[in-house]
């Protein structure tokens, strides 16, 4: 039974029953309900700020585990990068050096993955830097492994062709029993007397002295050159090597001829821009002139004569077989 409340009436000197209209009762209930809900919402908000829900705790734990996994993955990638760098060091300093091949430039090793920002999709994540760094390292490793694999393929080919390479690389003097009158390097130009780079070696001698190919190869040019070299022969030996024989008095070969070491390709002369009878001889490696002295083997005059005889017989037999 509901409790009845009374209120004293000073006019009638009696206690009157306190009555509440339905509307007022509903209003009071609504006010109490609003206050309670507001208080509850405030408490929940404060709780959410300072304390995590079980679901949030699980999510944060998973995020922390993922971060640890990515950091471990980065360590493993860095270990593999160091291993690849060791391979690159051996490749450049040992394997490629043995076969006189160009080293792979650092810019090429570090390149191969530039251009469009392929990691843009990660920028919206909270730990974007972690993801971007990890995938950058991974892409770099993949590129370096690919590049090193291609390099080893090239070294394998060089090893297989090593014997052929020894026959092709320029390794003797082009003329026998002659004097070197001008070396590789800067010198005073005999015409202008200005300091100028001399890209080969000059051998003085008598006109008509036989000029021999210094390695096996194919003649790519055998004609008069208007650049000052006069009558010249250029041989491509493969493996990046070419040789030039200039100022000849006579050319004994033609473009397309296959040449063997020691074969006579022309006669020493005085054609072109020349101050006297001599042979201008150049060695080029990948189109850059290098000092021919680095490629001369020490041969006695008897050994040289034997080599020339062998070249003559070998060329005759080769022509007969063709």
For each residue, the residues with C-beta under 8 A, 3 or more apart:
1:
2:
3:
4: 17
5: 17 18
6: 15 16 17 18
7: 15 16 17 18
8: 14 15 16
9: 12 13 14 15 16
10: 13
11:
12: 9 16
13: 9 10
14: 8 9
15: 6 7 8 9
16: 6 7 8 9 12
17: 4 5 6 7
18: 5 6 7
19:
20: 24 25
21: 24 25
22: 25 26
23: 26 27
24: 20 21 27 28
25: 20 21 22 28 29
26: 22 23 29 30
27: 23 24 30 31
28: 24 25 31 32
29: 25 26 32 33
30: 26 27 33 34
31: 27 28 34 35
32: 28 29 35 36
33: 29 30 36 37
34: 30 31 37 38
35: 31 32 38 39
36: 32 33 39 40
37: 33 34 40 41
38: 34 35 41 42
39: 35 36 42 43
40: 36 37 43 44
41: 37 38 44 45
42: 38 39 45 46
43: 39 40 46 47
44: 40 41 47 48
45: 41 42 48 49
46: 42 43 49 50
47: 43 44 50 51
48: 44 45 51 53
49: 45 46
50: 46 47
51: 47 48
52: 56 57 60
53: 48 56 57
54: 57 58
55: 58 59
56: 52 53 59 60
57: 52 53 54 60 61
58: 54 55 61 62
59: 55 56 62 63
60: 52 56 57 63 64
61: 57 58 64 65
62: 58 59 65 66
63: 59 60 66 67 127
64: 60 61 67 68
65: 61 62 68 69
66: 62 63 69 70
67: 63 64 70 71 127 130
68: 64 65 71 72
69: 65 66 72 73
70: 66 67 73 74 130 131 134
71: 67 68 74 75 130
72: 68 69 75 76
73: 69 70 76 77 134
74: 70 71 77 78 133 134 137
75: 71 72 78 79
76: 72 73 79 80
77: 73 74 80 81 134 137 138 141
78: 74 75 81 82 137
79: 75 76 82 83
80: 76 77 83 84 141
81: 77 78 84 85 137 140 141 144
82: 78 79 85 86
83: 79 80 86 87
84: 80 81 87 88 141 144 145 148
85: 81 82 88 89 144
86: 82 83 89 90
87: 83 84 90 91 148
88: 84 85 91 92 104 109 144 148
89: 85 86 92 93
90: 86 87 93 94 95
91: 87 88 94 95 96 104 148 151 152 155
92: 88 89 95 96 97 103 104
93: 89 90 96 97
94: 90 91 97 98
95: 90 91 92 98 99 152 155
96: 91 92 93 99 100 101 102 103 104 151 155
97: 92 93 94 100
98: 94 95
99: 95 96 155 158 159 162 165
100: 96 97 169 239 285
101: 96 154 155 158
102: 96 286
103: 92 96
104: 88 91 92 96 108 109 147 151
105: 108 109
106: 109 110
107: 110 111
108: 104 105 111 112 147
109: 88 104 105 106 144 147
110: 106 107 140
111: 107 108 114 143
112: 108 143 146 147
113: 118 136 139 140 143
114: 111
115: 118
116:
117: 120
118: 113 115 139
119: 122 123 131 132 135 136
120: 117 123
121: 124
122: 119 125 128 131 132 135
123: 119 120 128 132
124: 121 128
125: 122 128 131
126:
127: 63 67 130 131
128: 122 123 124 125 131 132
129: 132 133
130: 67 70 71 127 133 134
131: 70 119 122 125 127 128 134 135
132: 119 122 123 128 129 135 136
133: 74 129 130 136 137
134: 70 73 74 77 130 131 137 138
135: 119 122 131 132 138 139
136: 113 119 132 133 139 140
137: 74 77 78 81 133 134 140 141
138: 77 134 135 141 142
139: 113 118 135 136 142 143
140: 81 110 113 136 137 143 144
141: 77 80 81 84 137 138 144 145
142: 138 139 145 146
143: 111 112 113 139 140 146 147
144: 81 84 85 88 109 140 141 147 148
145: 84 141 142 148 149
146: 112 142 143 149 150
147: 104 108 109 112 143 144 150 151
148: 84 87 88 91 144 145 151 152
149: 145 146 152 153
150: 146 147 153 154
151: 91 96 104 147 148 154 155
152: 91 95 148 149 155 156
153: 149 150 156 157
154: 101 150 151 157 158
155: 91 95 96 99 101 151 152 158 159
156: 152 153 159 160
157: 153 154 160 161
158: 99 101 154 155 161 162 165 239
159: 99 155 156 162
160: 156 157
161: 157 158 164 165 239
162: 99 158 159 165 166
163: 166 167
164: 161 167 168 238
165: 99 158 161 162 168 169 238 239
166: 162 163 169 171
167: 163 164 215 216 260 261
168: 164 165 215 216 217 237 238 239 241
169: 100 165 166 215 237 239 241 295
170: 214 215 237 241 243 283 292 295
171: 166 214 215 261 295 296 297
172: 212 214 215 261 262 296 297 299 304 307
173: 176 178 203 214 296 299 304
174: 203 211 212 213 214 243 245 279 281
175: 178 203 205 209 210 211 212 268 279
176: 173 212 301 304 305 308
177: 301
178: 173 175 203 204 205 209 268 279
179: 203 204 205
180: 183 201 202 203 204
181: 202 203 204 278
182: 187 198 201 202
183: 180 187 198 201 291 293
184: 198 199 200 201 289 290 291 292 293
185: 197 198 291
186: 195 196 197 198
187: 182 183 195 196 198
188: 193 194 195 196
189: 192 193 194 195 196
190: 193 275
191: 273 275
192: 189 196
193: 188 189 190
194: 188 189
195: 186 187 188 189
196: 186 187 188 189 192
197: 185 186
198: 182 183 184 185 186 187 202
199: 184 282 289
200: 184 244 246 280 281 282 283 289 292
201: 180 182 183 184 280 281 282 291 292 293
202: 180 181 182 198 278 279 280 281
203: 173 174 175 178 179 180 181 268 278 279 281
204: 178 179 180 181 276 277 278
205: 175 178 179 209 268 277 278 279
206: 209 268 277
207: 249 267 268 269 270 277
208: 249 250 267 268 269
209: 175 178 205 206 267 268 279
210: 175 264 267 268 308
211: 174 175 233 245 248 264 265 266 267 268 279
212: 172 174 175 176 261 262 263 264 265 308 311
213: 174 216 217 235 243 259 260 261 262 263 265 311
214: 170 171 172 173 174 243 261 281 283 295
215: 167 168 169 170 171 172 235 237 241 243 261
216: 167 168 213 237 258 259 260 261
217: 168 213 235 236 237 238 241 242 243 258 259
218: 235 236 256 257 258 259
219: 222 233 234 235 236 253 254 255 256 257 259 265
220: 234 235 236 242 255
221: 225 232 233 234 255
222: 219 232 233 234 251 253 254 255 257 265
223: 231 232 251 255
224: 230 231 232 271 272
225: 221 228 229 230 231 232 246 272
226:
227:
228: 225 272 273
229: 225 232 244 246 247 272 273 280
230: 224 225 246 247 248 269 270 271 272 273 274
231: 223 224 225 246 247 248 249 250 251 266 269 271 272
232: 221 222 223 224 225 229 244 245 246 247 248 272
233: 211 219 221 222 244 245 248 251 253 265 266
234: 219 220 221 222 242 243 244 245
235: 213 215 217 218 219 220 242 243 245 259 265
236: 217 218 219 220 241 242
237: 168 169 170 215 216 217 241 242 243
238: 164 165 168 217 241
239: 100 158 161 165 168 169
240: 285 286
241: 168 169 170 215 217 236 237 238 283 284 285
242: 217 220 234 235 236 237 283 284 287
243: 170 174 213 214 215 217 234 235 237 281 282 283 284
244: 200 229 232 233 234 280 281 282 284
245: 174 211 232 233 234 235 248 265 266 279 280 281
246: 200 225 229 230 231 232 272 279 280 281 282
247: 229 230 231 232 268 269 270 271 272 274 278 279 280
248: 211 230 231 232 233 245 251 266 267 268 269 271 279
249: 207 208 231 266 267 268 269 270 271 277
250: 208 231 266 267 269
251: 222 223 231 233 248 254 265 266
252: 264 265 266 267
253: 219 222 233 257 259 263 265 266
254: 219 222 251 257
255: 219 220 221 222 223
256: 218 219
257: 218 219 222 253 254
258: 216 217 218 318
259: 213 216 217 218 219 235 253 263 265
260: 167 213 216 263 311 314 315 318
261: 167 171 172 212 213 214 215 216 307 311
262: 172 212 213 307 308 310 311 312
263: 212 213 253 259 260 311 312 315
264: 210 211 212 252 267 308 311 312
265: 211 212 213 219 222 233 235 245 251 252 253 259
266: 211 231 233 245 248 249 250 251 252 253 269
267: 207 208 209 210 211 248 249 250 252 264
268: 175 178 203 205 206 207 208 209 210 211 247 248 249 277 278 279
269: 207 208 230 231 247 248 249 250 266 277
270: 207 230 247 249 274 276 277 278
271: 224 230 231 247 248 249 274
272: 224 225 228 229 230 231 232 246 247
273: 191 228 229 230
274: 230 247 270 271 277 278
275: 190 191
276: 204 270
277: 204 205 206 207 249 268 269 270 274
278: 181 202 203 204 205 247 268 270 274
279: 174 175 178 202 203 205 209 211 245 246 247 248 268
280: 200 201 202 229 244 245 246 247
281: 174 200 201 202 203 214 243 244 245 246 292
282: 199 200 201 243 244 246 289 292
283: 170 200 214 241 242 243 289 290 291 292 295
284: 241 242 243 244 287 288 289 290
285: 100 240 241 288 290
286: 102 240
287: 242 284
288: 284 285
289: 184 199 200 282 283 284
290: 184 283 284 285 294
291: 183 184 185 201 283 294
292: 170 184 200 201 281 282 283 295 296
293: 183 184 201 296
294: 290 291
295: 169 170 171 214 283 292
296: 171 172 173 292 293
297: 171 172
298:
299: 172 173 303 304 307
300: 303 304
301: 176 177 304 305
302: 305 306
303: 299 300 306 307
304: 172 173 176 299 300 301 307 308
305: 176 301 302 308 309
306: 302 303 309 310
307: 172 261 262 299 303 304 310 311
308: 176 210 212 262 264 304 305 311 312
309: 305 306 312 313
310: 262 306 307 313 314
311: 212 213 260 261 262 263 264 307 308 314 315
312: 262 263 264 308 309 315 316
313: 309 310 316 317
314: 260 310 311 317 318
315: 260 263 311 312 318 319
316: 312 313 319 320
317: 313 314 320 321
318: 258 260 314 315 321 322
319: 315 316 322
320: 316 317
321: 317 318
322: 318 319
